[in-house]
Amino acid sequence: MKVSKPIILYLPDLMIKELNKYLKNNLPNFKFQLVYFYYVVHHLITMQIQYKKDEYFYLNMKYLKCITSSNLGRYIKILKDGEFIISDKSYKVGVKSLKYKLNPKFIASVSKIELQTNSKLSNKLVKNLYQKKAHYNRLEPYLKLMKDELMKMELDYEKANKWIEMNANDAQKLNYLTSVNHIEDKRFRYFKRNKTNRRLDTNLTNFKRDLRQFIIGDYVSIDLKNSQPFLLGILLDTIINKRDTLCCYLKNDILIKTFGIKRIKAISKFHQNQEKVKMVNLRLFYNSVLNGNLYDDFMKRYSEDITRKEVKDIMFKVLFSRNEYYKGYRKIIPYQKDKKIFTSVYPYVYEVVKALKVKDHKTLPIYLQRFESYLFIDCITKELVTNGIIPLTIHDSVIVKTKDQTKTIEIMNNVFINQIGVIPSFNIEPLKLN
């Protein structure tokens, strides 16, 4: 009879010890399962991995109750009361739920917990994991082949775990060990298109770059340089110069449907007005993103010292944050200092980005992510598979065997030329680090 291997959870050792003490001194008034507390903590760790730019995370109560217990709210209250988890204290009835994070003071060293294979939690978790994979049968043929390639992929787990032990702090160890474990235990491998932005999400999506070197095989990574700014440059150039394109995401009807005809016309008019006073810097921005030099060029044009990492962070805030919001009667501009820095270099681009986010700040970033996904998943990977090259993907990059590098770049160049009329710059690196 086949025996399922146990499910492993990596948890903060200090938190486990202090939680046990807390429960002894503050005995709950209901029959509890200690492992359910552990799973809530594990769930927050997986949220940290998936949404690494966020500080607080929603607890998916429907999912957690399905996996654990219908009275899970009591478990969460105990974790809050004991300050093992911290909320963002931002709750609006019927509008916004609380978000949570692990209390950093309890993150010290890592414990490896094995769930009993015959436990209710283990059985429910495994059942849920298999249910999530039911959609695989509905995948297009080329995506099925990519999914199979992901499922066959292996890491050198011993070397990966050794690297984590030598190079990560305690908080990072929790995330990295969990990520590696979710690849090693194939029940946790996943392959799905995000319904909102159409990106292809897999275990590699948020996998630490330094850990990719432990993928077994001779692979090379081919990344689109400054991907989101590049796509923004193409979008703005299309609106202003009305470029002829095959790409469905750049067709006039899609742009109007996404951003509204008033904003599209306003951007064109704004461009004409800026040209008269010689304030347009779109061409500088466009050339920089096309050549893959945006961050380096920004550093040169900015009058003060700034690092490449800071420029990337500023670009992210300009694209993804709200223009403004009101707290009481006071107007707040998120990341105002960063936006002023960007405006000092590309004032026109900043004003246009702001205009594209007037009604909903999520519209522009979601559009850019869908645009990116169309190019990479619907066009590039489909063409690669047709030519016998089955890639692994991470949003704006493909990972292929080194022997297929030349053919892959040729296909990528052809897709970009056919879809948007230009060839961008790529960053090409072997996965194996010397």
N, C-alpha and C positions, 0 to 999 in steps of 0.2 A: 504493500500500500504506500502510495506517494505521500510524504509528509511535507507540508509547506514550510518554508524557512521563516523564521520569526521576522517581524517588522522591527526595524531599528529606529529609535528616536535619539537624536543628540540634543541634550538639554544642559543648561547652566548648572554645574555641580553645586555651587553655593545656594542657588535658588531652591534646589531640591531639598537641601539640608534645612534651610531656614523655613521652607514651607512645611516640612514635617514637624518642626518645632512649633510653628504657629498653630497647626491643626491640633496638636496635643494640648496647647494652652487655651485654645479657642475652639473647643469641640463643636462641630456643626450640629444643628438640631435635626439632621436628616441622615439617612444611611448613604454614605458617599463612596465613590470609587476613586482612589488616589490617582489612578491612571488617567482619569478624565481631566484633572488639573494639568497633568503632564501634556495631554494632547492639545489643550488650549494654548499652552506655551509653545509647543511645536508648531501649531498653526500660525502663530505670530512670527515665528522664525521663517516659515515658508513665505509669508507675506513680505518679509524684509528682503528675501531673495528675489521675488517677482517684481517688487516695486521699490527698488533700491534707492531711488531718489526721494522717496517719501520718508517722513519721520514717524507718523502715526498711521494705523491701518484699521480698516473695518473688520469686524468679526462677522463672518457669514453665519448667522445664527441658524438659518434653515439647514445649511449643510452640517454644522457642528452638532445640532440636535439630532440629526439623522444618524450621525456617526457615534454619538455618545449617549446623551440622556435628554429627555424632554424638559427636565428641570435644570438645564445647564446654566440658566441665569443665576442660580444660587452659587454655582461654582465660580462664575465670573465675579460676583459680588465679593466673595471671599478673597479672591486674588486682588481685587481693588482695595478692599479694606486692609489687607496685609501689605499693600503697596508693592506687590510683586509685579503688577502691571499698572501703567499710568494712562489716564485718558487725556484727550485733548481739551476736555471741558467745553466742547462746542456742540451743544445738543439743541435741536429745534424740533418740537413736536410735529410729526408728520412730514418733516422736511429733511432733517439730517440726524443720523445716528452718531453716537460717540465713536471715536477712533481710539485705538490703544497702541501702546508699545511696551516692551519689556523694561523694567526698571534697571538702568545700567549698574546700580550699586550691587545687584545680585548676580551680575555676569562675571564670574571668575572661575576659570577652568571648565572643562567639559566632561559630562557623564554620558555614557552610552547605555541606553535603556532598551531592553528587548521585550517586546510585547509577547505575551503567551499566545501561541498559535491557535489555541482553542478558545480564546477569550472572545466575548461579545464585541469588544472594540476592534480587535484584529479581524474578525469575520466581517463585520460591517464595513470596515475600511477597505478590505480586499474586494468585497462585492461592489462598493462604490467605484473603485479604481477601474474595474472591468466594465462597469456600466458606462463610464466616461469614454470608453474606447469603442462603443457600439457604432459611432458615426464613421469609423474607418471604412466600412463597406460602401459608404456613399462618396468617398473621395474619388476625384478624377484619376484615371490610370497613372499619369505621371506623378501625381502626389502620392499615390499608393507605393510606387517604387521608391520615392524619397522617404516615406515613412518606414519602409522595410530597411532602407540603408541606415536610418537612425537607430532602429531596433537592433541591427547587427553590430553597430559601432561598439568598441570596447576601449576602456582606459587601462593604463598600467596603474591599478588601484593602489598598490603598495607604494610606488614612487609618488603618486599624487598625495596620499595621506602623509607621507614623509615630508613633502614640500610644505604642506599646510602646517605641520608641527614645527617646522623650522622658520617659517616666514610670516605666520599670522598671529595676531593678538587674540585674546579670548573671544571677543565678539565676532571677529572674522572667522575663527575656527568653527563656531556654531553654524554659520552660513555655508562655509566651504565644505565642511564634512557632510552636512545635510545634502548639498548639491551633488557631491560625489556619490553619496549613498543612493540618491534617487536615480542615478544612472546605473550604478551597480545592481540595484534591485529593479529589474526590468518592469516590475508591476507599476513602478512610479514614472516610467518613461511616458511622455505625452507628445502629441503631434496634432495641433489644431489651429484653425484660422480664427483670429479674433474678429468677432462680429462687428465691432465698432470701427476699427482701423484697418481690418483685413490683413493684418500682419500674420505671419506664420509663427506661432509660439511653440517652442520645444524646450527640452532640458538645456539645450545649448544657448538659448536666448540670453539668459542672465548668468551664464557660467563664467566664472572668473577667467579673464584672458590668459593669465599665467598658467592656469590649469589645463588649457587646451593643448599644451605641448605634450600631455600624457595620453592623448588620443593615439591609439595604436595604428601605425601605418604612416606612409610618406605623403603628407598633405601640405597644401599651400592655401593661405587665406587671401582672397582678393576683395578688398573693401573699396567702396565709393568714397572718395575723400570729401570731407565736409558735406555729408549727404543732405541733411535738411536745409542748410543754407543754399546748396546748389539747386535743389528743387524749388526753393523760394525764388532764386534768381531766374530760373526758367519760367516760373509762373508770372513774375512781374514783367519779364521781357515779352511774354505772350500777350498779356493784357495791353501793354503799351504799344507794341509793334505789330500786334495781330498776326503772329507767325502762323504759317500753314503747317499743320501737324497731323500725324496719324493717331497720336495718343488721345484716347477718349477723355482723359482727365484734363486735357487742355482745350477741348472743344468749347465753343462759346456758350452753348446751352448748359453744359455742366458747370461752367464758371458762374453763370447767372443763377442757376439753381442753388449753388453752394453759397455764394457771397451776396447775391442780389444785384439787380441791374443798376441800382442807384450807386452802389459802392464801386462797381466796375467802371461806370462812367465818371464817377468822382475821381478815381485814381488817374484816369487818362487826362482829365482836365487839370488835376493837380500837377501832373507831370509837365503839361504845356506851360503852366504858370511858373513852375520852378525853372524851366529852361530859360525863360525870359530874364530871370534874375541870376542865372548861372549857378543855381544851387543843386542841380541834379548830379548825383554821384552814383546813379544806378550802374553806369557802364564800368566804373571802377569796381563796384561790388560784383557785378556779373563776371568780369574778367578774372577776378580773384577766385570766385567759387568754381569757375570753369577750369582754371588751372590748378585747383586744389590747394591754393595758397592763402585762403581767407584769413586764417588765424595768424600766420606769419606777416601778411600784409597789414593786418590790423595793428599788430605790435609796432610796425615801422611808422604807420600814419598817426598813431596816438602819441601825443606830446610827452606823456610821462611813462615811467617804467611800468610794464605790465607783463605777466607771464602768459604763455600759450594756454595753460590750463584755465587761467582767469578769463581769457577771451572766450573760450569754449563755454564756460559757465555763464558768461554774460549773454552770449548768443542764445543759450537755452532759455534764460529768463525772459529775454525779449520775445522769443517765439511762443513760449508756453504759459506765461503768466497773464493775469488779468490786467487790463489797462489801468483800471481804478476801481475802487469800491468805497462805500460810505460806512463809517463807524459813528453812529449817532448823526450829527450834522457835519462831521469832519470828513473831507475827501482824503482817501489814502491811495497812494500810487505804490504798488508793490515794487521792491527793488529799484527805487527811484534813482539811487546813486549809479547803479549799473546801467540803467537806461540812459542816463545823462552821458555816460562814457561812450555808449554805442552811438548816441545822437551826435556827439562831437566828431565822429569819424564818418558816419553814414546818416546824415539828418533826413534825407529824402526816404531812404529805405525804412527808417524807423517810423516815419509818419504814415507810410503806406501799410506797414505791418499793423500799426495801431488801428488804421481804418478798417482793415480786414478782420479785426477782432472786436469791433464796436458792439455788436449785439451779443455775441457769445465768444469768449476768448478761446474756447475749445475748437471752434470751427476751423481755424487755420491749421493748427497742428494735426488735427485729425485728417484734414484734406491732404497735407503733405505726407503723412504716414500711409494713407491710401494710395497716393500717387507713387510713392516708393514701393509699396507692396505690389502694385500693378506691374511696375517695371521688372522687379526682381522675381516675384513668384509667378505671376501670370504670363510673363514674357520670357525672361532670361532662363529660369530653371526649366520651364517647359521645353524651350529650345535645346537646352543642355541634355535633358533626358532623351529627347528625340535623336540626339547625336551620340547616345550611349554613355553620357557622362552624368552620373547620379550624384548631385551635390548635397552637402549639408549646408544649412543656411542660418544666418544670424542677421535678420532684417536687411541691412544695406550691404551685406557681404555674402560671398559663397565660399565654401571650403571644398576643394576638389583635390584629387590625387595629383601629385606633382607632374606626372607624365601627361596630364590633361591640361596643364596650365596654358599653353599656347593656344590650343583650340578654344578653351573657355574664354580667354580675353578676346579672341576673334569674334566669338558669338556675342559677347557683351557689347563690343563696339558696334556690331551690326544692329543690335536691338536699339541702342541709343540713337544711332544715326537714323534708323527707320522710324522710330517713335517720336523723337524730339529734334532731330536734325543736327545734333552735336555729339562729340565724344568727350566725356568728362575725364578726370584724372583718377587713377586707382592707386591704392597702396597694396603692394604685393609682398607677402611675408611667408616664409615657411613656418609651420606650426612648431616644429622642433627648434628649441633654442640652443645655441651653441654654448 
